[in-house]
């Protein structure tokens, strides 16, 4: 587990296919994409939605199982650290890399929703 100062917390909108696949036939793992939406103001003072920033996230075990219970579009806060994954492209044989946020903790934002909370009791998130 990461213990340095690079842990980040940012409000992001969860927008992912929350299917869990099994790693090594025993370990639940979730790989998803979170979107950070932001608004910008033009020179005329009008607000518009900017292109969202996409972040890949990854989590394992019980945390992965719990993340999979979040509904698509739920606002969440993520705490984690960034790692760079590297692999060889099957078609070009070139080296490829991508950054991924390894999730240490994730929680529902309560700005626009309420949560019924319980330890693994199937917490529910209701939008206000």
N, C-alpha and C positions, 0 to 999 in steps of 0.2 A: 504494500500500500504506500502511496505517495505521502511524504511528510514535509515537503518543502513549502515555499511561499507562493507557488504558482496556482494554488487552488482558486477557483473563480466561482462567483455566484452571480448569475444574470437572469433576469426574467425572460423566459423564452416560451414560445408556443409549441407544444408537442404536436407534431404532425407526422405520423409514421404508421407503417404497417406494424402492428405490435405482435407479430408472430414470433414465438420463441423457437429457436432450433437448438438441438442438443449437440454439444461439443464432446468429442471422445466418448460418445454413447452414454455419458452419465451426467454431464454438467449443463444445466440450462444457461443459455446465453441469449441476450437480446442485442441486436444491432438495429439502430433506428436513426432517424434524422429529426433534429429539432430546428425550428425556424425562429430567428430573432426578427421580429417585425419592428420597423421604425418609420416615423413620419418625418418628412422634411418640409421646410417652408421655402418657397421660391422668392424671387426678388419683389414680386407683387404682394407678398404676405399671405399667399394661399398655401394651405397645407395639402400634401398628397402622400400617398403610401409609397415608400421607397421599395426597391427590390429586397425581399427578405434575405438575411444571411443564413446560410445552411451550415449546420454542424452535425457531423456524424457522432453518435454516442454508442457506447458499448458497456454492458454490465453482465455479470454472471451470478449464478446461484440464486439465492432467495431474492436478492435485489432485482434480478432479471424477471423473476416471476411476478414480483410486486409491480414493477414498471409496466408489465403487460396488462395490468388491470386498469391503467389510465385510459380514459376515452380519447379518441382522436380529437385534436383541437383543444385539449385541456391546457390551461396556462400552468406552467410548472417553473420551479426554481431548481437549478442543477448545480451541484458542487462536484467538481472533479478535477482531473488534470489531463493535459494533452500529451499524447504519445504519437509518434510517427510510425506508421506501419509501412513496410517495404516488401515488394514482391517482384517477380519477373513476369512481364506480360507474355501470355501464351502465344500471341500472334506475332509481336515484333521482337520478342526476346529482350526488350529493353527493360531497364529498371524503372519501376513505378513506386511512388510514395503517396501517402495520404495521411492527413492528421485526423485523429479520432479523440474524442473526449471520453476518458475512462471515468465512469460515474462512481463517485464515492457516496453520494446521497442525492435524493431527488424528492421533491415535495410539491404538492398542489399549491398554487397561488390562491390566496383567499381574498384577493382584491375584488373579484367578480363572482365568487362561488363560495359555497359552504361545504364542509366535509364532515361526514360521519366517520369517526375514526375508531379503529380497533385493531389490536395486534393480529394480523393475518385473518381477520374476521370478514374480510371483503369490504373495506371502506368504500363509501359511495361519495361521489362528487356531484353536487347539484349547482347549476349555474343560477345566478340571481338576475 
